[in-house]
Amino acid sequence: MTFIRFYGRRKNKPLRPSREGLMEVLLPKLVLPKDTPYDFSHMFPGKKEVWLEVGFGGGEHFAALCRAHPNIGFIGAEPFINGVASLLAHLNGSHQAPQSHTDLAPEYVPNMRIYPDDIRQVFPLFPKESLSRVFVLYPDPWPKARHARRRFMNLENLKTLADLLKKGGQIDLATDMPFYMDFAVEQAQLSGLFKLTPVKTTAPNDWITTRYEQKALAAGRTPLYTRFIRK
């Protein structure tokens, strides 16, 4: 595992007992290993593609993707422990009502793996050209110029993602911070590895909204959307 310095919160308020239980019982069944190179054909048998969500927040988008696309293998990463517990509650069904079980809800197939930390740590374990789609939704903007290198959509990370994406694979980016979108587009242009699609204020047809997106809209901020397509 590669050492990566992480900036940001790891945990907020204490987890309720039911979510502590999911962290202890369900997470180990789904956790992405970090000690050997990945073989996605073995990890996701019968799945036609592998998609990655970087920083899934509360997990509602990731859970909806897993439910909507049972023939896809999914990897979701989130360093914030409360977010990981929230995703497990979505996958378990206990985000809507208490459950007596600690397994996946019936509407889910086991087509997901969760990395409860900074996904960059295990990028060296990913096979080259193994991902078809990457989601980066409302990443931490790090608004101060001196912190720009902390932004996930920087040149170094984009070059890494380009190595991991299949040709024609795409990065879906959403942010409500115009300066962040400008920064990401500039970094993608500098890389020369992506075809850039126009930045839009209307979500793609297949878009699944997130809790943060709804908060942004309620606060009067305009979400921005784009896709970077691997050349």
Buried (B, 14 or more C-beta within 10 A) or exposed (E): EEEEEEEEEEEEEEBEEBBEBBBEBBBEEBBBEEEEEBEBEEBBEEBEBBBBBBBBBBBBBBBBBBBEBEEBBBBBBBBBBBBBBBBBBBBBBBBEEEBEEBBBBEEBEBBBBBBBBBBBBBBEBBBEBBBBBBBBBBBBBBEEEEEBEBBBBBBEBBBBBBBBBBEEBBBBBBBBBEEBBEBBBEBBEEBEBBEEBEBEEEBEEEBBBBBBBEEBEEEEBEBBBBBBBBE
